């Protein structure tokens, strides 16, 4: 009697390989796809990744969790940089892509908003205003 063999579809193999990756360099990353593959693997949060010189594509809203770092990134085109920030109205964030313990270095974000706890949003808003002022002086 032969044992049944487990075969994995190409889509499943791609998803597992994507979730297993810890570094992404000089490539476009479609954030909704990355999030879905993580959820399918049993983790609703993207964690432990480093993105360097990547284009991070939405449409998406990132929930900034502990250990997420933005280093020298272009967060997107908007007349008022505070428009990139979305404030939760309740005690939980639903529908956003959680990212923790990950680093974005010199990445460009396209059609991506950001949310998180109130303290983080205020800090980020201040940083965005400071960056805008520095850009005006250049």
C-alpha positions as CSV (number, residue, x, y, z in Angstrom):
1,X,0.0,0.0,0.0
2,X,1.4,3.4,-0.9
3,X,1.3,6.4,1.4
4,X,-0.4,9.5,0.2
5,X,2.0,12.2,-0.8
6,X,1.5,15.8,0.1
7,X,1.8,18.1,-2.8
8,X,1.9,21.9,-2.4
9,X,0.5,24.2,-5.0
10,X,2.8,26.8,-6.5
11,X,0.9,29.6,-4.7
12,X,1.3,27.9,-1.4
13,X,5.0,27.3,-2.0
14,X,5.4,31.0,-2.9
15,X,3.5,32.1,0.2
16,X,5.6,30.0,2.5
17,X,8.8,31.2,0.9
18,X,7.7,34.8,1.2
19,X,6.8,34.4,4.9
20,X,10.2,32.7,5.6
21,X,12.2,35.6,4.1
22,X,13.7,38.0,6.6
23,X,15.3,40.5,4.1
24,X,14.0,42.3,1.1
25,X,16.3,44.5,-1.0
26,X,15.7,46.8,-4.0
27,X,12.4,45.3,-4.8
28,X,8.7,46.2,-4.9
29,X,6.7,44.6,-2.0
30,X,3.0,44.5,-2.3
31,X,2.0,44.8,1.4
32,X,-1.5,43.3,1.1
33,X,-0.1,40.1,-0.4
34,X,2.7,39.9,2.3
35,X,0.1,40.3,5.0
36,X,-2.3,37.6,3.6
37,X,0.5,35.1,3.3
38,X,1.5,35.8,7.0
39,X,-2.1,35.3,8.0
40,X,-2.3,32.0,6.1
41,X,0.8,30.9,7.9
42,X,-0.9,31.6,11.2
43,X,0.6,34.9,12.1
44,X,-1.5,38.0,11.8
45,X,1.5,40.2,12.3
46,X,4.5,40.7,9.9
47,X,7.6,40.6,12.1
48,X,11.3,40.2,12.0
49,X,11.8,41.6,8.5
50,X,14.3,44.2,7.1
51,X,13.4,46.1,4.0
52,X,16.2,48.1,2.3
53,X,15.7,50.4,-0.7
54,X,12.3,48.9,-1.4
55,X,9.0,50.3,-2.8
56,X,6.3,49.3,-0.3
57,X,3.0,49.3,-2.1
58,X,-0.5,49.6,-0.9
59,X,-3.3,50.3,-0.8
60,X,-2.7,49.5,2.9
61,X,-2.7,50.9,6.4
62,X,0.2,49.8,8.6
63,X,-0.4,49.4,12.4
64,X,2.9,50.3,13.9
65,X,3.7,47.8,16.6
66,X,6.7,47.5,19.0
67,X,10.1,47.5,17.3
68,X,9.1,48.9,13.9
69,X,11.7,51.3,12.6
70,X,11.5,53.8,9.7
71,X,15.0,54.9,8.7
72,X,15.4,57.5,6.0
73,X,12.1,56.6,4.2
74,X,9.8,58.5,1.9
75,X,6.4,57.9,3.4
76,X,4.4,59.1,0.4
77,X,3.0,62.1,-1.5
78,X,0.6,64.3,0.2
79,X,0.0,68.0,0.7
80,X,0.0,67.6,4.5
81,X,2.1,64.8,5.8
82,X,-0.3,64.4,8.8
83,X,-2.8,63.0,6.3
84,X,-0.7,59.8,6.3
85,X,-1.7,59.2,9.9
86,X,-5.0,57.6,10.9
87,X,-6.2,57.7,14.5
88,X,-8.2,54.8,15.9
89,X,-11.5,55.7,17.4
90,X,-11.8,52.7,19.6
91,X,-9.6,50.6,21.8
92,X,-8.5,48.2,19.0
93,X,-7.2,48.6,15.5
94,X,-9.1,46.4,13.0
95,X,-8.3,45.9,9.4
96,X,-4.7,47.3,9.5
97,X,-1.6,45.3,8.7
98,X,0.4,44.9,12.0
99,X,4.2,45.2,11.6
100,X,6.5,44.5,14.6
101,X,10.3,44.1,15.1
102,X,10.9,45.2,11.5
103,X,13.1,47.8,9.9
104,X,12.5,49.9,6.8
105,X,15.6,51.5,5.4
106,X,15.5,54.1,2.6
107,X,12.2,52.7,1.4
108,X,9.5,54.5,-0.5
109,X,5.9,54.0,0.5
110,X,3.1,54.3,-2.1
111,X,-0.6,54.5,-1.0
112,X,0.2,53.5,2.5
113,X,-1.2,55.1,5.7
114,X,0.0,54.6,9.3
115,X,-1.8,54.0,12.5
116,X,-0.9,53.0,16.0
117,X,-1.4,54.1,19.6
118,X,-1.9,57.8,20.3
119,X,1.6,58.4,21.7
120,X,3.2,56.9,18.6
121,X,1.0,58.9,16.3
122,X,1.8,62.2,18.1
123,X,5.6,61.4,17.9
124,X,5.3,60.5,14.2
125,X,3.3,63.7,13.4
126,X,6.1,65.7,15.1
127,X,8.7,63.9,13.1
128,X,6.8,64.5,9.8
129,X,6.5,68.2,10.6
130,X,10.2,68.4,11.3
131,X,11.1,66.7,8.0
132,X,8.8,69.0,6.1
133,X,10.5,72.1,7.7
134,X,14.0,70.7,6.8
135,X,12.8,70.2,3.2
136,X,11.7,73.8,3.0
137,X,15.1,75.0,4.1
138,X,16.9,72.9,1.5
